[in-house]
Amino acid sequence: MRSELLDRKMDKAFKHLDIDGNGHVEREDLIALATRIMANFGEAPTSTKGVTMLDAFETFWQELIAATDTDRDGRIDPEEWRAGMVGAFVTERGGFERGLRPAVNAVLQLADTDGDGVMGVEEFVVLQRAFGTPEAEARDAFRMLDADGNGHLDVDELANAARQFYTSADDNAVGNWFFGPVAVPA
């Protein structure tokens, strides 16, 4: 169930994960992203949250490589990523919950620095910085995701937004804003 919108979102997500910019996502890229997220929040990889996040990213990598690496070279190119992400996390029933939700939960729990179960705009901006989202786009995304305007997002709201970002072909899904605006082709 690929669509132009899903492909654009997958392309944006691919750029987030290709940390070294070599045109492929590799296990080392996911570890580098996890390390960047932890560093942004001052969290040690050996802390409980750090270990949980690294374990969740490893689970995500195992699911991801199994679902996307069609040529079995141990890395994922953009086309493998687009097709595999849709197949594994959109088309396959329960794929998001099994493969991606643990990583999303671990990141969001780490980003909730004060442990109050919600993320304010500043926490969200710090999180988005790790993914390379410009601050202005992160702030716009927060406003879009904060549908009730209460100034914070709870973990479930964020997880649902992430699910929509990675799985929804609906142009109007709020989760499309999870990493800021999705570019519309010219």
Long-range contacts (C-beta under 8 A, 24 or more apart in sequence): 1-86, 1-90, 1-91, 1-169, 2-82, 2-83, 2-86, 3-169, 4-185, 5-169, 5-170, 5-171, 5-176, 5-182, 6-82, 6-86, 6-90, 6-167, 6-168, 6-169, 7-82, 8-182, 8-183, 8-184, 8-185, 9-165, 9-166, 9-176, 9-182, 10-81, 10-82, 10-85, 10-86, 11-78, 11-82, 12-179, 12-182, 12-183, 13-81, 13-85, 13-165, 13-166, 13-179, 14-78, 14-81, 14-82, 15-132, 16-131, 16-132, 16-179, 23-77, 23-78, 24-75, 24-76, 24-77, 25-64, 25-75, 25-76, 25-81, 26-74, 26-75, 26-76, 27-61, 27-65, 27-74, 30-57, 30-58, 30-60, 30-61, 31-57, 33-57, 33-130, 33-131, 36-130, 37-107, 37-110, 37-111, 37-127, 37-130, 38-110, 39-130, 40-126, 40-127, 40-129, 40-130, 41-110, 41-111, 41-113, 41-126, 41-127, 43-110, 49-106, 49-109, 49-110, 50-110, 52-106, 52-109, 52-110, 53-103, 53-106, 53-107, 53-110, 55-106, 56-102, 56-103, 56-105, 56-106, 56-107, 57-103, 57-106, 59-99, 59-102, 59-103, 60-99, 60-100, 60-102, 60-103, 63-88, 63-95, 63-98, 63-99, 63-100, 64-88, 64-99, 67-92, 67-95, 67-99, 85-166, 89-166, 89-167, 90-166, 90-167, 96-163, 96-166, 96-167, 100-162, 100-163, 100-166, 101-159, 101-163, 104-158, 104-159, 104-162, 104-163, 105-155, 105-159, 108-155, 108-158, 108-159, 109-155, 112-155, 117-154, 117-155, 118-152, 118-153, 118-154, 118-155, 119-152, 119-153, 119-154, 119-155, 119-158, 120-151, 120-152, 121-151, 124-153, 128-179, 128-180, 131-179, 133-179, 133-180, 134-180, 137-179, 137-180, 137-181, 138-180, 140-177, 140-180, 140-181, 141-177, 141-178, 141-179, 141-180, 141-181, 144-174, 144-177, 145-174, 145-175, 145-177, 145-178, 147-174
